[in-house]
Amino acid sequence: MNLLETITKRASVWAPVALFLSAPAWASALQPVLQDPATPPATPPPVVKEVPKPKPDTSKDEELAKKKRILEEEAKRKEELLRRKQEGVQGKRFPGDDKPTVKPIPVKQGGDPTRGINPKLDVTSSADKAELARREQEQLMQSDPGAKLVIEFGSERFDLGRLMQGDKVQHTFTMQAGGTTPLKIRQVKPSCGCTVGSVDVADAEGNFSPYNYGDPIEPGRSVRVNASMDTTNKKNKVQVRIQVMSNDPAGVHALTLAAEVQPFLVVSPQMINFGDIPLGGQRSQTVDIRTSKGEPVQMDVDRTRIAAMPAGMTYELLPVNPDAAGKSGHWQLKVNVNSEALEGPMNAAFRLVTDVEMPVDPAKETAAVERGSHIVPQFFSTNVSCAGKILGSFSLDREYLSFGLFRPGQVVPRSVRLTCNEEAMALDKVQVHLQGRDGVPFELTDLFEISVKPVAGVKAVDIELRMKGFPDGTDQSFNGELVIDPGYPDCPTKNVKFTGICRSGVEQR
């Protein structure tokens, strides 16, 4: 068969199939089957996956824009604060804000304390106030190497001598601005019981005028600090200090006012200590109260300060040689303990008040009048306290034991002393056991050991409660009671509470 016949034969056989496969999908699916075996298979085209394009990163731009917006708001806020400070504007904080504020925020010279304050926060909030206070304190600590506050040696302390309680005395401290650059006084801060009336600075002609904190003081100018001491609540040796803070690199300069204050009332003794009193015993002590100058006064016990008198305790306040009005410069407070006192500690406090009114600070009185109020009068007074302990037939030196914090396996001993206060009784019948709080069984009894040992030379025994050690890995707290029975029917048992904490992570000491 020649070549032409072969081609014609093949064409006649495959013509119907080719017509059927005219659809592209069928043709591509059956192409490998119909392909001539002698023809190598065609290589499929590579599959190209489409990679999504990355989105542009705009976070940095947004952050920069946010910072820029905050800075712009902050600048506007500071400008508004400064304007209101200069104009003394009260009322609305900012345009469009109808909420009233209390006072404009003070801006000290030499710096801007509002720098860095969050503009979105209310400047009257506690957080912003704390931030302002911190920044103002930083400004107070700023120094100038050329500034100097000169105080003549010895003049930084002044002794006011002997004063009577209630006196109010004044003194003026004098100093000078030295150095090569202006001095700036940031603050003058007195301690308790002292008041700084004013700070004055001299001009070129030597005339003094009130000083505004932070204003520059040229070298060579004089400065005066006017201070006063109030001795109303002071007695004996007294010292009050005034701190002068400036831009002097030396830091804070201290001024001192000293005095010997004679109290209006002289009390002896100030405290009564009855000590240990056997049950059924009686005691009595007297307190002597005198006015310093012998001035006759009326005196009484402030009963509103006495919550409840201990059972078996009584008192009596009597004048010595009173005048016709019942006044005297010498009084006595007698305190008695009788047989009705109960076993245990007993304490009491007495406030003795005279009819002499304490002086009122004129400045405070003027301020009260301006507010439309009045100052409640205060009277000279003194306090007397008394303490004691009523001992039963048996007494303990403590009522609580603490094992503290310990590790597993650690042995911790604790002890309490039981004393017999009756000659006719002994300590040979003492019985001790453990119980939980409120009388429930104590679950850790096996981890504790109790021993009773007599004390040489004393009618007492030491009761030792030894914690023998908790198992490894224990993390547990405990509390219980050491129950001590003296062994006499008429003597009640005594309970000593104890607590402790076992932690596996505690290091050995």
C-alpha positions in Angstrom: 0.0 0.0 0.0 1.5 3.3 -1.0 1.5 6.4 1.0 -1.6 8.0 -0.7 -3.8 4.9 0.0 -2.7 4.9 3.7 -3.6 8.5 4.2 -7.0 8.1 2.5 -7.9 5.0 4.6 -7.1 6.7 7.8 -9.0 9.8 6.9 -12.2 7.8 6.1 -12.0 6.0 9.5 -11.5 9.0 11.8 -13.6 11.5 10.0 -16.8 10.8 12.1 -14.9 10.8 15.3 -13.3 14.2 14.5 -16.7 15.6 13.7 -18.0 14.3 17.1 -15.0 15.8 18.9 -15.4 19.2 17.3 -16.4 20.6 20.8 -13.2 22.0 22.5 -13.8 20.3 25.8 -14.2 16.8 24.3 -11.3 17.4 22.0 -8.9 18.4 24.8 -10.1 15.5 27.1 -9.6 12.8 24.4 -6.6 14.2 22.7 -4.1 12.0 24.5 -6.1 8.9 23.5 -6.4 9.8 19.8 -2.9 11.0 19.5 -0.6 9.0 17.2 1.5 6.6 19.3 4.5 7.7 17.4 3.9 11.4 18.4 5.3 12.3 21.8 2.8 13.8 24.2 2.5 17.5 24.3 3.8 19.3 27.4 0.9 21.1 29.2 1.4 24.8 29.7 2.6 25.8 33.2 -0.1 27.0 35.7 0.6 30.5 36.8 -1.0 31.4 40.2 -2.0 35.0 40.7 -0.2 36.5 43.7 -2.4 39.2 45.5 -0.8 42.6 45.6 0.2 43.7 49.1 -1.8 46.5 50.6 0.0 49.7 51.4 1.0 50.1 55.1 -0.8 53.2 56.3 -0.4 52.6 60.1 2.7 54.8 60.4 0.9 57.6 58.5 -2.1 57.3 60.8 0.1 57.3 63.9 2.0 60.4 62.8 -1.3 62.1 62.0 -2.7 61.2 65.4 0.4 62.6 67.1 0.2 65.8 65.1 -3.4 66.2 66.0 -2.7 65.7 69.7 0.2 68.2 69.6 -2.0 70.8 67.9 -4.8 70.3 70.5 -2.2 70.6 73.3 -0.8 73.8 71.8 -4.3 75.3 71.7 -5.0 74.1 75.2 -1.8 75.7 76.6 -2.6 78.9 74.7 -6.1 79.0 76.2 -4.7 78.3 79.7 -2.2 81.1 79.5 -4.8 83.5 78.2 -7.1 82.7 81.0 -4.3 83.1 83.6 -3.5 86.5 82.3 -7.1 87.7 82.1 -8.2 85.9 85.3 -11.1 84.4 83.5 -13.5 82.3 85.5 -16.4 80.2 84.4 -16.3 78.1 81.2 -13.1 76.1 80.6 -13.2 76.4 76.8 -15.6 77.7 74.1 -18.5 75.4 73.9 -18.0 73.9 77.3 -20.8 74.8 79.7 -19.4 73.1 82.8 -18.1 75.6 85.3 -14.7 75.1 86.8 -13.4 76.2 90.2 -10.2 78.3 89.6 -7.8 78.8 86.7 -4.8 76.6 86.9 -1.8 78.6 88.3 1.1 78.9 85.9 4.4 79.7 87.7 7.0 81.9 86.1 10.0 80.2 84.8 8.3 77.3 83.2 5.1 75.8 81.8 3.7 73.2 84.3 1.0 72.1 81.7 3.6 70.8 79.3 2.8 67.1 78.6 -0.6 67.2 80.2 -3.1 65.0 78.2 -5.3 67.6 76.4 -8.2 65.2 76.4 -8.3 65.2 80.2 -10.0 67.7 82.5 -7.4 69.9 84.0 -9.3 69.8 87.3 -9.1 66.0 87.5 -7.0 64.4 90.2 -4.7 62.8 87.7 -3.9 66.1 86.1 -3.6 67.9 89.4 -1.0 65.2 90.5 0.9 65.7 87.2 0.8 69.5 87.7 2.1 69.1 91.3 4.9 66.9 90.1 6.0 69.3 87.4 5.8 72.2 89.8 8.0 70.3 92.2 10.5 69.7 89.4 10.6 73.4 88.8 11.2 74.1 92.5 14.3 71.9 92.3 15.8 73.7 89.3 18.9 75.6 90.2 21.1 78.4 88.7 24.8 78.2 89.3 25.1 82.0 89.5 22.2 82.4 92.1 22.9 82.5 95.8 20.8 83.1 98.9 23.0 84.6 101.7 21.9 84.2 105.3 24.2 85.7 108.0 25.7 82.9 110.2 23.5 82.5 113.3 20.6 84.4 112.0 18.9 81.3 110.6 17.8 80.4 114.1 16.0 82.6 116.6 15.1 81.7 120.2 11.9 83.2 121.4 12.6 82.4 125.0 10.1 81.3 127.6 6.5 81.5 126.4 3.1 80.6 127.9 1.0 78.1 126.2 -1.4 79.9 123.9 0.9 82.7 123.1 1.4 83.8 119.4 4.7 85.4 118.7 6.3 86.8 115.5 9.8 87.1 114.1 11.3 88.5 110.9 14.3 86.6 109.3 16.5 88.8 107.1 18.6 87.5 104.2 20.1 88.7 100.9 20.3 87.8 97.3 24.0 87.2 96.3 25.8 85.6 93.4 26.0 86.9 89.9 22.5 86.1 88.5 19.0 86.9 89.9 17.7 84.8 92.8 14.3 83.2 92.4 12.5 82.1 95.6 10.1 79.3 94.6 8.4 78.5 97.9 8.6 79.2 101.6 7.1 76.3 103.5 6.6 76.3 107.3 6.2 73.3 109.5 3.2 72.5 111.8 2.6 75.3 114.4 4.3 77.9 112.3 2.8 80.5 109.9 4.6 82.6 107.2 2.8 85.9 107.1 4.6 87.3 104.1 7.9 87.4 102.1 9.1 90.9 101.3 11.9 92.1 98.9 13.6 95.5 98.8 13.8 97.7 95.7 16.7 99.8 94.7 15.9 102.5 97.3 15.6 99.9 100.1 11.8 100.0 100.3 10.2 96.6 101.0 7.2 95.3 99.1 5.4 91.9 98.9 7.3 89.3 96.9 5.7 87.2 94.2 7.2 83.7 94.1 9.3 83.1 91.0 10.1 86.8 90.4 13.8 87.5 89.9 15.6 89.3 92.8 18.7 91.2 91.7 22.0 90.5 93.5 22.4 92.7 96.5 18.7 93.1 97.3 17.4 92.2 100.8 14.7 89.7 101.5 12.6 89.4 104.7 10.5 86.4 105.8 7.9 87.2 108.4 7.0 84.2 110.5 4.9 83.5 113.6 4.7 80.6 116.1 1.4 79.4 117.6 2.0 77.7 121.0 -1.7 76.7 121.6 -1.1 73.0 121.3 2.6 73.0 122.3 4.5 72.7 125.6 8.1 72.3 126.9 10.9 72.7 124.3 9.5 73.5 120.9 11.1 74.0 117.5 9.4 75.0 114.2 11.2 75.1 110.9 10.7 77.1 107.7 12.1 75.8 104.4 13.1 78.4 101.8 13.3 76.8 98.3 15.0 78.8 95.6 17.2 78.4 92.5 20.3 78.5 94.7 22.4 75.3 93.9 22.8 74.8 97.7 19.2 73.7 97.7 16.8 74.2 100.6 17.7 76.7 103.4 16.2 76.1 106.8 15.1 78.7 109.3 14.2 77.8 112.9 12.1 79.3 115.6 12.7 77.9 119.1 11.0 78.4 122.4 10.4 77.0 125.9 6.6 76.7 126.2 5.1 76.6 129.7 1.9 74.6 129.6 -1.2 76.2 131.0 -1.8 73.1 133.1 1.0 71.2 134.9 0.0 67.6 135.5 1.8 65.0 137.7 1.7 62.2 136.9 0.4 62.3 133.4 -0.3 58.5 133.5 -1.4 56.2 136.3 0.0 52.7 136.2 -1.7 50.4 138.8 0.4 47.4 137.7 -0.8 43.9 138.6 -3.7 43.8 141.2 -4.8 40.5 142.7 -8.5 39.7 142.1 -10.5 41.3 144.9 -7.7 43.7 145.8 -8.0 47.5 145.9 -5.8 50.4 144.7 -6.0 54.2 144.7 -3.8 56.9 143.1 -4.0 60.7 142.8 -3.1 63.0 140.0 -2.1 66.6 140.8 -3.2 69.4 138.4 -2.1 73.0 138.7 -2.3 76.1 136.6 1.2 77.5 135.7 0.5 81.0 137.1 -1.8 79.9 139.9 -4.8 81.3 138.0 -8.0 79.9 139.6 -10.1 77.9 137.1 -13.2 75.7 137.0 -12.4 72.2 135.8 -14.5 69.2 134.9 -14.2 65.7 133.3 -15.3 65.5 129.7 -17.6 62.6 130.0 -18.2 62.4 126.2 -14.7 61.1 125.9 -15.2 58.2 128.3 -16.8 55.3 126.3 -17.3 53.0 129.3 -15.5 52.9 132.7 -14.0 49.5 133.6 -16.0 47.6 136.2 -14.7 48.3 139.7 -13.0 51.7 138.7 -14.2 55.0 140.1 -12.9 58.6 140.0 -13.4 61.9 141.7 -12.2 65.4 140.6 -11.9 67.9 143.5 -10.5 71.4 143.9 -8.0 72.2 146.6 -8.9 75.4 148.6 -11.5 76.7 146.1 -12.8 80.2 146.2 -16.4 81.2 146.6 -17.1 80.4 143.0 -15.6 76.9 143.3 -12.5 77.8 141.3 -9.0 76.9 142.2 -5.5 76.9 140.7 -5.0 73.4 142.2 -7.1 70.3 141.5 -6.8 66.6 142.2 -8.1 63.6 140.3 -8.5 60.5 142.5 -8.9 57.1 140.7 -9.9 54.0 142.7 -10.0 50.3 141.9 -12.2 48.2 144.2 -13.0 44.6 144.7 -15.6 44.6 141.9 -12.9 44.8 139.2 -12.9 41.9 136.9 -10.0 39.7 135.9 -8.0 41.0 132.9 -6.6 44.3 131.7 -8.3 47.6 132.7 -7.7 50.9 131.0 -9.3 54.4 131.1 -8.6 57.9 129.8 -9.8 61.2 131.3 -9.9 64.6 129.5 -9.9 67.4 132.1 -11.3 70.7 130.6 -11.1 74.1 132.2 -13.3 77.1 131.6 -10.5 79.3 130.2 -10.9 79.8 126.4 -7.8 79.4 124.2 -6.8 82.4 122.1 -8.0 82.5 118.5 -5.8 83.4 115.6 -7.0 86.8 114.4 -6.4 85.8 110.8 -8.6 82.7 111.2 -11.2 84.7 112.9 -11.3 87.2 110.1 -11.5 84.5 107.5 -14.4 82.8 109.4 -16.3 86.1 109.5 -15.8 86.6 105.8 -17.2 83.1 105.1 -20.2 83.9 107.3 -19.3 81.3 109.9 -17.8 81.3 113.4 -14.9 79.5 115.1 -16.0 77.0 117.8 -14.3 78.0 121.0 -11.6 75.7 122.5 -10.7 75.6 126.1 -7.5 74.7 127.8 -7.5 71.0 128.8 -5.2 68.1 129.6 -5.4 64.3 129.4 -4.7 61.7 132.0 -4.6 57.9 131.3 -4.5 55.0 133.6 -3.9 51.3 133.1 -3.6 48.1 135.2 -4.3 44.4 135.2 -6.5 42.4 137.6 -4.9 39.0 138.2 -7.0 36.0 138.9 -5.7 32.9 140.8 -3.8 32.1 137.6 -2.5 34.4 134.9 -0.8 34.2 131.5 2.0 36.4 130.2 0.4 36.3 126.7 -2.8 35.3 125.0 -1.6 34.7 121.5 1.2 32.6 119.9 2.4 33.1 116.3 4.4 30.4 114.5 4.9 32.8 111.5 5.9 31.6 108.1 7.9 28.4 107.9 8.9 25.7 105.5 8.0 21.9 105.6 10.1 19.9 108.0 11.0 23.0 110.0 10.7 22.6 113.8 9.2 25.8 115.5 8.8 26.0 119.4 6.6 28.6 121.1 5.9 29.0 124.8 3.6 30.8 127.3 4.0 31.2 131.0 1.3 30.4 133.5 1.7 32.0 137.0 -0.1 31.1 140.2 -1.1 34.2 142.3 -2.6 32.3 145.3 -0.4 31.0 148.1 -2.9 28.2 148.8 -2.8 26.8 145.2 -0.2 24.9 143.3 0.7 24.1 139.6 0.9 20.3 139.9 -2.5 19.8 138.4 -2.2 21.7 135.2 -3.6 20.0 132.1 -3.1 21.2 128.5 -4.6 20.1 125.2 -5.3 21.5 121.7 -8.6 22.4 120.1 -9.7 24.3 117.0 -11.2 27.7 117.1 -14.7 27.9 118.7 -14.1 24.5 120.4 -14.0 22.3 117.3 -11.5 19.4 117.1 -8.0 20.4 115.9 -7.0 18.3 112.9 -3.2 18.7 113.1 -2.7 17.5 116.7 -0.2 14.8 115.6 2.1 17.6 114.3 2.4 19.3 117.7 4.0 18.4 121.0 3.1 19.9 124.4 5.4 20.1 127.4 5.0 21.7 130.9 8.2 22.8 132.8 8.4 24.5 136.2 10.2 27.9 136.4 13.0 28.1 139.0 12.5 30.6 141.7 9.0 31.6 140.5 5.6 30.0 141.2 5.0 29.5 137.5 5.3 27.0 134.7 6.4 27.4 131.0 4.1 25.6 128.6 5.8 24.9 125.3 3.9 24.1 122.2 6.4 22.6 119.7 5.5 22.3 116.0 7.4 19.1 114.9 7.4 19.9 111.2 4.9 19.6 108.3 5.4 17.0 105.5 7.3 17.9 102.4 5.3 19.8 99.8 2.8 21.2 102.3 1.2 24.6 101.6 -1.2 25.2 104.4 -2.2 27.7 107.1 -3.7 26.7 110.5 -5.2 28.3 113.6 -6.2 26.7 116.9 -6.3 27.2 120.7 -4.1 26.0 123.5 -6.5 25.1 126.3 -4.9 25.3 129.8 -6.8 23.9 132.8 -5.2 24.9 136.1 -6.9 21.9 137.8 -9.2 23.8 140.2 -12.9 23.7 139.9 -13.3 27.4 140.8 -10.6 28.5 138.3 -11.8 28.6 134.6 -9.7 27.3 131.8 -7.5 29.8 129.9 -7.3 29.7 126.1 -4.2 30.9 124.1 -4.8 31.3 120.3 -2.1 30.3 117.9 -1.6 30.6 114.1 1.0 29.8 111.5 1.6 29.3 107.7 3.6 26.5 106.1 4.9 27.2 102.6 7.1 24.9 100.6 8.9 27.8 98.9 10.2 29.4 102.1 14.0 29.5 102.1 15.9 28.2 105.1 17.5 31.0 107.3 
